[in-house]
Amino acid sequence: RLFLMFMGPWDQGGPWSPTGIGGVFRFLNRVWTLALDPSGREPGDPEAGHLPVGETEAAAEAAIRGAAHRTLRDVTEDYEGFRFNTMVAKLMELSNTLFRYRGTPIADRPAWDEAIRLLLLMLAPAAPHISEELWSRRLVAAGEPWASIHSASWPAVDEAATAISVREIPVQVNGKLRDKVTVPADATDADIEATVLASPKIASFLDGRAPDRVILAGGGRLVNLVVR
């Protein structure tokens, strides 16, 4: 059901193809993990359990709420416009954002619970069975009385939360993507450069050397470190 919605524009149809169904399966598994095991960590990931470089806990909570409510705003419009493929894509993007915070202290905060609640409510019309199961399990775990997710009201967007307070910047070393760092939305070039150089992942590629050049492209939307 979800894969059919994701295949392409609903009104255009098209030939059946199983290509890509694995991605939808992985997405649903990721939602399951986020909903039931928020404190877990991916084995072998040195960054698991740590906030993105340069991000405070307050900024992380704002980022999670912002991502959830921006997704809610967009997904609501997509449902109303029968743009199911872009709706699923936006839910996938939200799940990727949340997964970066899994295992961190933020995964035990109200902002996390709110984001998961919104994710399940947005997913419910498209994937009703898994959404109901996860919703029910979370209610039981919280000691709350059972109620079907399909009897819940559609949530309202918190417009104040949709304002972007932080931004994520890709970082390249000699033109190859090596990391992404998070900085306040109003960060200066100096702030961005300092955050990039403080990244342990970037430090491993520099191997103790200072970069010959630090290029901030597109008004700070991309950083490229040149090392000769």
VENZI-V852661 format. One line per field, one symbol per residue. phi: phi as a letter, one per 40 degrees, with the letter a starting at -180 (. if undefined). Layout:
phi=???
This chain:
phi=.ccccccidcccgiccacchcccccccccccdcccbbcccbccgccccgbcddgbccccccccccccccccdcccdccdccfccccccccccccccccccbcgcdccbbdccdcccdcdccccdccbcccccccdcccccccgcccacccbccccccccccccccbbbbcbbbfgbcbabbbbddbccdccccccccccdccdcccfgccccabbbcgggcabbcbbc
